[in-house]
């Protein structure tokens, strides 16, 4: 279960920011999102859980509703897709 991964295409600038400047980027490595290149950000199970703790006013927060699993930066939402277990 800990090997699960989700990826979103956020654009290069947003992926870099999420991986290096967001509040979760300052946590222990297993809780950080990873910039996997080409404007994509990856979350493992622990990183996803950490991002779910962010409030709606913080960039990088996660929602999971009828619209799907998404990471938010400002007013922009990026869909996270399950890629592996």
N, C-alpha and C positions, 0 to 999 in steps of 0.2 A: 504493500500500500504506500510506503514511503517513496517508491520509485515512480509514482505517477507524476506526469508533467503536463502543463498547459502552456500554449504559446499564443501570443497576440501580435499582430502586425500593427505597430504604433507609429512607425516612422523612425528614422535614425535619431533625431533629436530627442524624441520622447523616450525611446528605449534607453539611450545613454543616460538621460536624466533619472529614469526609474532605477537603473542599476547603480548609479553613482551618487545621486543627490537626494533621493526620496528618503523619508524617515526610515523605511524598512531597509534601505541600502546601508544604514549605519549599524544594523544588527549583526549577529554572528553569521558567518558565511552561509550556513544551512538555511537561514531565514531570509536571505536576500534574493530578489529577482535577478536574473542573469540576462545581460545583453548578448544574444546569440548571433548578432550581425544582421545586416540587410534590413534594419528597422524592425527587428523582432525581439520581443522580450519573453523570457521563459520563467515560469514559476513551478517549483516542486510543491509537494503537499505542505511542507512546513512554511515555505515562503508565501503560499496562498493563504494559509491560516493567519500569518502575521499581517498581511495586507488587509484581511477581513476585519482586523482590529482598528484600522484607521477610520476616522470619522468622515462623513460626507464632505466636510469643508477642506479635507486634505487631498492633494493630488496623489494618485496611486491607490485610492480606495477601491474596493471590489463590491460589485453587486451581483446577486444571483437571483433572478426572478423570471417571469414569463418571457422576457427579452433575451435571456441567456446569461451566461457568466461573462462579466465585463469588468475591465479596469478603466478607471476614469482619470483624465487629466483635464482640469478645467471643465468645460462644457462638453468635451469630446469623450465618447465611450468607445473602447476597442474590445471586440469580442475575443475571449479566450477560448481556444479549442483544445480539447483533450488530445494528446498525441501519443502517450505511451504509459505502460505500467511496468 
